[in-house]
């Protein structure tokens, strides 16, 4: 995994960059009560976007059991990230499938997309590896990855 400085020195203009970020922010009735984790990743996302990268940010919120739960949606985090960036952040409901591909495919240089990542589950290594491959394909097979 490369550092942000190494990526920027290499040049990221027009390239997709996948950023794994901890956006597990506290919510009360769908409202963020502390945006510190979003502010922490802001310099990374901003630097990449200003360098012309198509930024794909992956995160998860909470630990929903079984089916997706709207209470754990990262839409508020995506909206707050957009407010702090001063530009809208595209949001995809899922990490794989047509919606994910379409959202990434529609990114212009300097734009960001919030990519939902499900929480990790213990004892599911092979399933996790398969899902990671699917997430990578949905993100458009980025070659440059950084941890925010």
C-alpha positions as CSV (number, residue, x, y, z in Angstrom):
1,X,0.0,0.0,0.0
2,X,1.4,3.4,-1.0
3,X,1.3,6.6,0.9
4,X,-0.7,9.6,-0.2
5,X,2.5,11.5,-0.9
6,X,3.8,8.7,-3.2
7,X,0.5,8.5,-5.1
8,X,0.4,12.3,-5.6
9,X,4.1,12.3,-6.8
10,X,3.2,9.5,-9.3
11,X,0.2,11.4,-10.5
12,X,-3.4,10.5,-10.1
13,X,-5.2,12.8,-12.6
14,X,-8.1,10.9,-14.2
15,X,-7.3,7.7,-12.2
16,X,-9.5,6.0,-9.7
17,X,-8.1,5.9,-6.1
18,X,-9.8,3.6,-3.5
19,X,-9.6,5.0,0.0
20,X,-10.6,2.8,3.0
21,X,-11.7,5.2,5.7
22,X,-13.2,4.9,9.1
23,X,-16.4,6.9,8.8
24,X,-18.2,5.0,11.6
25,X,-19.6,8.2,13.1
26,X,-22.1,8.4,15.9
27,X,-25.7,9.2,14.8
28,X,-28.8,10.3,16.6
29,X,-32.0,10.0,14.6
30,X,-30.0,10.1,11.4
31,X,-28.0,13.1,12.4
32,X,-24.2,13.0,12.9
33,X,-23.4,14.0,16.4
34,X,-19.6,14.1,15.9
35,X,-18.0,14.4,12.5
36,X,-14.4,14.0,13.7
37,X,-13.8,10.9,11.7
38,X,-15.0,12.5,8.5
39,X,-12.8,15.5,9.2
40,X,-9.8,13.2,9.7
41,X,-10.1,11.7,6.2
42,X,-10.9,15.1,4.6
43,X,-7.2,16.1,3.9
44,X,-6.6,12.8,2.1
45,X,-9.8,13.0,0.0
46,X,-9.3,16.7,-0.7
47,X,-5.6,16.2,-1.8
48,X,-6.6,13.4,-4.2
49,X,-9.6,15.2,-5.6
50,X,-7.5,18.4,-6.1
51,X,-5.0,16.3,-8.0
52,X,-7.7,15.1,-10.3
53,X,-8.3,11.6,-8.9
54,X,-11.7,9.9,-9.1
55,X,-11.9,9.1,-5.4
56,X,-13.8,6.0,-4.1
57,X,-14.2,6.1,-0.3
58,X,-15.2,2.8,1.4
59,X,-16.4,2.5,4.9
60,X,-19.1,0.9,7.1
61,X,-21.3,2.0,9.9
62,X,-22.2,-0.1,12.9
63,X,-22.8,-3.9,12.8
64,X,-26.2,-4.6,11.2
65,X,-27.3,-8.2,11.8
66,X,-28.4,-10.0,8.7
67,X,-30.3,-7.8,6.2
68,X,-29.4,-4.1,5.5
69,X,-30.7,-1.7,8.1
70,X,-31.4,1.9,7.1
71,X,-30.3,3.0,10.6
72,X,-26.8,2.1,9.5
73,X,-26.8,4.0,6.3
74,X,-23.7,6.1,5.5
75,X,-25.7,8.6,3.5
76,X,-25.4,11.2,6.3
77,X,-21.6,10.7,6.3
78,X,-21.5,11.1,2.5
79,X,-23.5,14.3,2.7
80,X,-21.3,15.7,5.4
81,X,-18.1,14.8,3.5
82,X,-19.6,16.6,0.5
83,X,-20.3,19.7,2.7
84,X,-16.8,19.7,4.0
85,X,-15.3,19.2,0.5
86,X,-17.6,21.9,-1.0
87,X,-18.7,19.5,-3.7
88,X,-21.4,16.7,-3.9
89,X,-20.3,13.2,-3.1
90,X,-21.9,10.5,-5.1
91,X,-23.5,7.7,-3.0
92,X,-24.0,4.1,-3.9
93,X,-26.3,1.9,-1.8
94,X,-24.1,-1.2,-2.3
95,X,-20.5,-2.2,-2.8
96,X,-21.1,-4.5,-5.8
97,X,-23.5,-4.7,-8.7
98,X,-24.9,-2.3,-11.3
99,X,-25.5,0.6,-9.0
100,X,-21.9,0.5,-7.7
101,X,-20.5,0.2,-11.3
102,X,-22.7,3.0,-12.6
103,X,-21.7,5.4,-9.7
104,X,-18.0,4.8,-10.2
105,X,-18.3,5.0,-14.0
106,X,-20.0,8.4,-13.7
107,X,-17.2,10.0,-11.7
108,X,-15.3,12.8,-13.2
109,X,-11.7,13.7,-12.3
110,X,-11.8,15.4,-8.9
111,X,-15.0,13.8,-7.8
112,X,-15.5,11.5,-4.8
113,X,-17.9,8.6,-4.2
114,X,-18.8,7.1,-0.9
115,X,-18.7,3.3,-1.3
116,X,-20.5,1.2,1.4
117,X,-18.4,-1.5,2.8
118,X,-20.0,-4.2,5.0
119,X,-18.6,-4.9,8.4
120,X,-16.1,-7.7,8.6
121,X,-17.3,-11.1,9.9
122,X,-15.0,-13.4,11.8
123,X,-14.5,-16.9,10.4
124,X,-15.4,-16.0,6.9
125,X,-12.0,-15.6,5.3
126,X,-12.8,-17.1,1.9
127,X,-16.1,-15.4,1.7
128,X,-14.3,-12.1,2.6
129,X,-11.7,-12.6,-0.1
130,X,-14.5,-13.2,-2.7
131,X,-16.3,-10.1,-1.6
132,X,-13.1,-8.1,-1.7
133,X,-12.6,-9.1,-5.3
134,X,-16.2,-8.1,-6.1
135,X,-15.7,-4.7,-4.3
136,X,-12.5,-4.1,-6.3
137,X,-14.4,-4.8,-9.6
138,X,-17.2,-2.5,-8.5
139,X,-14.7,0.2,-7.8
140,X,-13.5,-0.1,-11.3
141,X,-10.3,-2.1,-10.4
142,X,-8.4,0.8,-9.0
143,X,-4.6,0.2,-9.0
144,X,-3.9,2.8,-6.4
145,X,-5.2,2.3,-2.9
146,X,-4.6,4.3,0.3
147,X,-5.9,3.9,3.8
148,X,-7.4,7.2,5.0
